Amino acid sequence: MLKTDFYPFPLLTTTRLVLRELEPTDDKAILALRSNEAVNRYLDREPTKDLIAAQQFITAVNNGIANAEGLYWGIASREDLHVIGTICLYNFDLDNHSVEIGYELHPSWQGKGIMHEAMHAVIQFVFDKMKAQLILATVATENQRSIQSLLKHGFKDISREGIHEEMHYQLRLI
């Protein structure tokens, strides 16, 4: 059975990172991340415009977690706990024991293996703690760095013919 209700919030740690619940004081970091043109390039969303919108986003995310609708971690450096990216699980499918993963990282931290490290911790959590059997990811076709990251983690391309804007990937527990 897919476990979707987590209280207290599951704190994950890696060698360099702490994956933690977003706090109201993360509003400036969330604004910097979600308003960044490079981060938003492949995402179908409006950029976050101001601190109020960032605060509302944090509140909405934490309400979704409380309602077992998703899990959303701020990716923070172990050194200062400042949020530099996010990684989330959503679209919980109890019948198919599956979840979808999404992630974003501020450009100044890209290319350093940060997302690889965070993704590894979350994938392990999904299979070990949530008891999911399948992780899905949807990525813009042009986002080759993200696609390569998914492939490094064992995701397989399951894109259907005729879909050119997005590629679909899955990782199954075997």
VENMOTA-V911705 format. One record per pair of residues at least 24 apart in sequence whose C-alpha atoms are under 10 Angstrom apart, sorted by sequence separation. I is the first residue (numbers start at 1). J is the second residue. D is the distance in Angstrom with one decimal. If there is no record, write none. Layout:
# VENMOTA-V911705
i:I j:J d:D
i:I j:J d:D
This chain:
# VENMOTA-V911705
i:27 j:51 d:6.1
i:28 j:52 d:9.9
i:30 j:54 d:5.9
i:31 j:55 d:8.7
i:65 j:89 d:9.9
i:68 j:92 d:9.0
i:84 j:108 d:8.7
i:85 j:109 d:8.5
i:140 j:164 d:8.6
i:141 j:165 d:5.8
i:142 j:166 d:8.4
i:143 j:167 d:9.5
i:26 j:51 d:9.9
i:27 j:52 d:8.2
i:29 j:54 d:8.7
i:30 j:55 d:8.4
i:65 j:90 d:9.7
i:84 j:109 d:7.2
i:85 j:110 d:9.7
i:101 j:126 d:9.8
i:140 j:165 d:5.9
i:141 j:166 d:5.1
i:142 j:167 d:9.3
i:27 j:53 d:8.7
i:28 j:54 d:7.5
i:31 j:57 d:9.5
i:64 j:90 d:9.6
i:84 j:110 d:9.7
i:139 j:165 d:8.6
i:140 j:166 d:4.4
i:141 j:167 d:5.6
i:27 j:54 d:5.3
i:28 j:55 d:8.8
i:30 j:57 d:8.5
i:61 j:88 d:9.8
i:99 j:126 d:8.1
i:139 j:166 d:5.5
i:140 j:167 d:6.1
i:141 j:168 d:9.2
i:26 j:54 d:8.5
i:27 j:55 d:5.5
i:30 j:58 d:8.1
i:75 j:103 d:9.6
i:87 j:115 d:8.6
i:98 j:126 d:9.1
i:138 j:166 d:6.5
i:139 j:167 d:5.3
i:140 j:168 d:8.8
i:26 j:55 d:8.2
i:27 j:56 d:9.0
i:70 j:99 d:8.9
i:72 j:101 d:9.8
i:74 j:103 d:9.8
i:75 j:104 d:9.3
i:85 j:114 d:9.1
i:86 j:115 d:9.1
i:98 j:127 d:9.8
i:138 j:167 d:5.8
i:139 j:168 d:6.5
i:24 j:54 d:9.0
i:25 j:55 d:8.5
i:27 j:57 d:8.7
i:70 j:100 d:9.4
i:71 j:101 d:9.6
i:72 j:102 d:9.2
i:73 j:103 d:9.3
i:74 j:104 d:9.9
i:75 j:105 d:8.3
i:84 j:114 d:9.4
i:85 j:115 d:8.4
i:116 j:146 d:10.0
i:119 j:149 d:8.9
i:123 j:153 d:8.7
i:137 j:167 d:8.4
i:138 j:168 d:4.7
i:139 j:169 d:8.0
i:24 j:55 d:6.3
i:27 j:58 d:7.4
i:70 j:101 d:9.9
i:72 j:103 d:9.3
i:74 j:105 d:9.9
i:87 j:118 d:7.6
i:88 j:119 d:9.7
i:99 j:130 d:9.4
i:115 j:146 d:9.4
i:119 j:150 d:8.8
i:137 j:168 d:5.9
i:138 j:169 d:6.3
i:23 j:55 d:9.1
i:24 j:56 d:9.2
i:26 j:58 d:8.1
i:86 j:118 d:9.0
i:87 j:119 d:7.6
i:98 j:130 d:9.5
i:136 j:168 d:7.4
i:137 j:169 d:5.1
i:138 j:170 d:8.9
i:24 j:57 d:9.8
i:25 j:58 d:9.5
i:85 j:118 d:9.7
i:89 j:122 d:8.7
i:97 j:130 d:9.0
i:98 j:131 d:9.1
i:99 j:132 d:7.2
i:116 j:149 d:6.7
i:120 j:153 d:7.4
i:136 j:169 d:5.7
i:137 j:170 d:6.3
i:24 j:58 d:6.7
i:88 j:122 d:8.6
i:89 j:123 d:9.9
i:97 j:131 d:7.6
i:98 j:132 d:5.5
i:99 j:133 d:8.7
i:100 j:134 d:8.5
i:101 j:135 d:6.8
i:102 j:136 d:9.1
i:103 j:137 d:9.7
i:111 j:145 d:9.2
i:115 j:149 d:8.1
i:116 j:150 d:8.8
i:119 j:153 d:8.1
i:135 j:169 d:8.3
i:136 j:170 d:4.4
i:137 j:171 d:8.6
i:22 j:57 d:10.0
i:23 j:58 d:7.1
i:24 j:59 d:7.7
i:87 j:122 d:8.1
i:97 j:132 d:4.9
i:98 j:133 d:6.0
i:99 j:134 d:6.6
i:100 j:135 d:5.5
i:101 j:136 d:6.2
i:102 j:137 d:6.8
i:110 j:145 d:9.8
i:135 j:170 d:5.5
i:136 j:171 d:6.5
i:22 j:58 d:6.5
i:23 j:59 d:8.6
i:96 j:132 d:8.5
i:97 j:133 d:5.5
i:98 j:134 d:4.6
i:99 j:135 d:5.1
i:100 j:136 d:4.5
i:101 j:137 d:5.4
i:102 j:138 d:8.0
i:113 j:149 d:9.6
i:116 j:152 d:8.5
i:134 j:170 d:6.8
i:135 j:171 d:5.1
i:136 j:172 d:8.7
i:21 j:58 d:9.5
i:22 j:59 d:8.8
i:77 j:114 d:9.2
i:89 j:126 d:8.7
i:96 j:133 d:7.8
i:97 j:134 d:6.4
i:98 j:135 d:5.6
i:99 j:136 d:6.2
i:100 j:137 d:5.5
i:101 j:138 d:8.2
i:102 j:139 d:8.9
i:116 j:153 d:8.1
i:134 j:171 d:5.6
i:135 j:172 d:6.4
i:24 j:62 d:9.9
i:76 j:114 d:9.6
i:94 j:132 d:8.8
i:96 j:134 d:7.8
i:97 j:135 d:8.8
i:98 j:136 d:7.3
i:99 j:137 d:8.7
i:100 j:138 d:8.1
i:133 j:171 d:8.3
i:134 j:172 d:4.4
i:135 j:173 d:8.5
i:22 j:61 d:8.2
i:23 j:62 d:8.6
i:75 j:114 d:8.7
i:93 j:132 d:9.2
i:133 j:172 d:5.7
i:134 j:173 d:6.2
i:21 j:61 d:9.4
i:22 j:62 d:7.4
i:75 j:115 d:8.7
i:92 j:132 d:9.3
i:132 j:172 d:8.7
i:133 j:173 d:4.9
i:134 j:174 d:9.4
i:21 j:62 d:7.9
i:93 j:134 d:9.6
i:132 j:173 d:7.7
i:133 j:174 d:8.0
i:76 j:118 d:9.7
i:104 j:146 d:9.4
i:131 j:173 d:9.4
i:75 j:118 d:7.3
i:92 j:135 d:9.7
i:103 j:146 d:9.1
i:21 j:65 d:9.4
i:30 j:74 d:9.0
i:29 j:74 d:9.6
i:73 j:118 d:9.6
i:91 j:136 d:9.3
i:127 j:172 d:9.1
i:128 j:173 d:10.0
i:39 j:85 d:9.8
i:89 j:135 d:9.0
i:90 j:136 d:9.7
i:127 j:173 d:7.0
i:89 j:136 d:9.5
i:126 j:173 d:9.8
i:26 j:74 d:8.7
i:89 j:137 d:9.8
i:123 j:171 d:9.1
i:73 j:122 d:9.3
i:21 j:71 d:8.7
i:22 j:72 d:7.7
i:33 j:83 d:9.0
i:21 j:72 d:6.8
i:22 j:73 d:6.6
i:23 j:74 d:8.9
i:32 j:83 d:9.9
i:33 j:84 d:7.4
i:34 j:85 d:9.3
i:20 j:72 d:8.2
i:21 j:73 d:5.2
i:22 j:74 d:5.6
i:32 j:84 d:9.0
i:33 j:85 d:6.9
i:34 j:86 d:10.0
i:9 j:62 d:9.9
i:19 j:72 d:9.0
i:20 j:73 d:5.0
i:21 j:74 d:6.0
i:22 j:75 d:9.2
i:29 j:82 d:7.5
i:30 j:83 d:7.6
i:32 j:85 d:9.8
i:33 j:86 d:8.9
i:19 j:73 d:5.4
i:20 j:74 d:5.3
i:21 j:75 d:9.0
i:29 j:83 d:5.9
i:30 j:84 d:8.4
i:18 j:73 d:9.0
i:19 j:74 d:5.5
i:20 j:75 d:6.7
i:26 j:81 d:10.0
i:28 j:83 d:9.3
i:29 j:84 d:6.9
i:30 j:85 d:8.1
i:9 j:65 d:8.4
i:18 j:74 d:8.1
i:19 j:75 d:4.8
i:20 j:76 d:7.5
i:26 j:82 d:7.8
i:27 j:83 d:9.6
i:29 j:85 d:8.4
i:30 j:86 d:8.9
i:9 j:66 d:9.1
i:17 j:74 d:9.9
i:18 j:75 d:6.2
i:19 j:76 d:6.1
i:25 j:82 d:9.9
i:26 j:83 d:6.8
i:7 j:65 d:9.1
i:8 j:66 d:9.7
i:17 j:75 d:6.7
i:18 j:76 d:5.2
i:19 j:77 d:8.7
i:26 j:84 d:9.9
i:6 j:65 d:7.9
i:7 j:66 d:8.1
i:17 j:76 d:5.6
i:18 j:77 d:6.2
i:19 j:78 d:9.2
i:5 j:65 d:8.0
i:6 j:66 d:8.1
i:16 j:76 d:8.6
i:17 j:77 d:4.7
i:18 j:78 d:5.6
i:23 j:83 d:9.9
i:4 j:65 d:9.1
i:5 j:66 d:7.9
i:6 j:67 d:9.6
i:7 j:68 d:9.5
i:10 j:71 d:8.9
i:12 j:73 d:8.7
i:16 j:77 d:6.1
i:17 j:78 d:4.9
i:18 j:79 d:9.2
i:20 j:81 d:8.9
i:22 j:83 d:8.4
i:43 j:104 d:9.5
i:5 j:67 d:7.7
i:6 j:68 d:7.3
i:9 j:71 d:8.6
i:10 j:72 d:9.9
i:11 j:73 d:8.3
i:13 j:75 d:9.6
i:15 j:77 d:9.6
i:16 j:78 d:5.6
i:17 j:79 d:8.3
i:18 j:80 d:9.8
i:19 j:81 d:9.1
i:4 j:67 d:9.3
i:5 j:68 d:4.9
i:9 j:72 d:9.6
i:10 j:73 d:8.9
i:11 j:74 d:9.9
i:12 j:75 d:9.5
i:13 j:76 d:9.6
i:14 j:77 d:9.7
i:15 j:78 d:8.1
i:16 j:79 d:7.9
i:17 j:80 d:9.8
i:18 j:81 d:7.0
i:20 j:83 d:9.0
i:4 j:68 d:5.6
i:5 j:69 d:8.4
i:6 j:70 d:9.6
i:9 j:73 d:9.4
i:13 j:77 d:9.9
i:14 j:78 d:8.6
i:17 j:81 d:8.2
i:18 j:82 d:9.5
i:19 j:83 d:8.9
i:22 j:86 d:9.1
i:39 j:103 d:10.0
i:40 j:104 d:8.8
i:3 j:68 d:9.2
i:4 j:69 d:7.5
i:5 j:70 d:8.7
i:6 j:71 d:8.5
i:13 j:78 d:8.3
i:18 j:83 d:9.2
i:21 j:86 d:9.8
i:39 j:104 d:6.7
i:4 j:70 d:7.4
i:5 j:71 d:9.1
i:17 j:83 d:9.9
i:19 j:85 d:9.5
i:20 j:86 d:9.3
i:39 j:105 d:7.0
i:4 j:71 d:8.4
i:19 j:86 d:8.3
i:20 j:87 d:9.9
i:38 j:105 d:9.8
i:39 j:106 d:6.6
i:19 j:87 d:8.4
i:38 j:106 d:8.3
i:39 j:107 d:7.0
i:38 j:107 d:7.0
i:100 j:169 d:9.7
i:101 j:170 d:9.8
i:34 j:104 d:8.8
i:36 j:106 d:7.7
i:37 j:107 d:9.7
i:100 j:170 d:8.8
i:33 j:104 d:8.0
i:34 j:105 d:9.6
i:36 j:107 d:8.5
i:99 j:170 d:9.8
i:33 j:105 d:7.3
i:34 j:106 d:8.8
i:98 j:170 d:9.7
i:33 j:106 d:5.6
i:98 j:171 d:9.7
i:32 j:106 d:8.0
i:33 j:107 d:8.7
i:98 j:172 d:9.0
i:30 j:106 d:9.8
i:29 j:106 d:9.4
i:4 j:89 d:9.8
i:4 j:90 d:9.7
i:4 j:92 d:7.4
i:3 j:92 d:9.3
i:4 j:93 d:9.7
i:2 j:92 d:8.3
i:4 j:94 d:8.8
i:2 j:93 d:8.1
i:3 j:94 d:8.5
i:2 j:94 d:5.8
i:1 j:94 d:7.2
i:2 j:95 d:8.5
i:1 j:95 d:8.7
i:2 j:96 d:8.7
i:3 j:97 d:8.9
i:1 j:96 d:9.5
i:2 j:97 d:5.3
i:4 j:99 d:9.6
i:1 j:97 d:6.9
i:2 j:98 d:7.6
i:43 j:139 d:8.7
i:44 j:140 d:9.5
i:2 j:99 d:9.1
i:17 j:114 d:7.9
i:42 j:139 d:7.9
i:43 j:140 d:7.8
i:16 j:114 d:8.1
i:17 j:115 d:9.8
i:42 j:140 d:5.9
i:19 j:118 d:7.4
i:41 j:140 d:9.5
i:42 j:141 d:8.8
i:14 j:114 d:9.9
i:17 j:117 d:7.9
i:18 j:118 d:8.6
i:42 j:142 d:7.7
i:43 j:143 d:9.8
i:16 j:117 d:8.2
i:17 j:118 d:7.3
i:41 j:142 d:9.7
i:42 j:143 d:6.7
i:15 j:117 d:8.2
i:16 j:118 d:9.3
i:19 j:121 d:8.8
i:41 j:143 d:8.9
i:14 j:117 d:7.0
i:15 j:118 d:9.9
i:19 j:122 d:8.9
i:13 j:117 d:9.6
i:14 j:118 d:7.4
i:17 j:121 d:9.8
i:42 j:146 d:10.0
i:13 j:118 d:8.5
i:12 j:118 d:8.7
i:14 j:120 d:9.1
i:14 j:121 d:7.1
i:13 j:121 d:7.6
i:12 j:121 d:6.9
i:13 j:122 d:9.9
i:12 j:122 d:7.9
i:12 j:125 d:8.4
i:10 j:125 d:9.1
i:10 j:129 d:9.7
i:4 j:126 d:9.9
i:3 j:126 d:9.2
i:6 j:129 d:9.7
i:42 j:165 d:10.0
i:2 j:126 d:9.3
i:6 j:130 d:9.2
i:42 j:166 d:9.8
i:2 j:127 d:9.5
i:4 j:129 d:9.5
i:5 j:130 d:8.9
i:3 j:129 d:7.4
i:4 j:130 d:6.6
i:2 j:129 d:9.0
i:3 j:130 d:4.6
i:4 j:131 d:9.3
i:2 j:130 d:5.6
i:3 j:131 d:6.4
i:4 j:132 d:9.6
i:1 j:130 d:8.3
i:2 j:131 d:5.3
i:3 j:132 d:7.7
i:1 j:131 d:6.7
i:2 j:132 d:5.4
i:1 j:132 d:7.7
i:2 j:133 d:8.4
i:1 j:133 d:9.6
